[in-house]
Amino acid sequence: MNENLIPLEDGWVQWNRSAPGTTEGLTVYAKLFAPRETDRSEIVELYIRGRNLTTDKLRSIPLGHIEAMATTDPNVEPHVDGEASLPMSQAADEVWNRASQLLLNRAYRKVQPHEPLTRPDGRDPDGFYQQVAEAYRDVVQTTPKVAKALAEEANVPVGTVHRWIMEARRRGFLPSARQGRAG
């Protein structure tokens, strides 16, 4: 197996492997960052070039091995000055944490339904339209006829709820509507 790590400028390295298998024919460009020159380098940016990229090929790229090779190679100078992009390990943790939080929020909403809507009293319009948006997000998960369900709950005409939803969208509490679908 022939493996190459070529130092480039500003913390970038080029890596490839000529052994038959999933990484054959791939060229990986990785930018390494270290807070100080004596610290271990971490990959903060990645660019992959190759034909017929597949998930198996992407999974077979040994990022930890590339980091270790770059850290032990005296010719590789990691990017040190200025702000680093988020290291891959930290970025993956943040994505995982954010996804977990979204799932927990969604599960909580199913267990703790929204406060029933009532006609607004005019004291806190933004608060009311935020409540409309929250109710909308809860109800849209269970029925495509969101306005009808909210109208029955609030004991108001469906047209009134349509106006509330439109105003919640206008104020940015709900995304723009798409033709033919709830949400």
Secondary structure, 3 states (H helix, E strand, C coil): CCEEEEECCCCEEEEEECCCCCCCCCEEEEEEECCCCCCCCEEEEEEEECCCCCHHHHHCCCHHHHHHHHHHCCCCCCECCCCCCCCHHHHHHHHHHHHHHHHHHHHHHHHCCCCCCCCCCCCCHHHHHHHHHHHHHHHHCCCCCHHHHHHHHHCCCHHHHHHHHHHHHHCCCCCCCECCECC
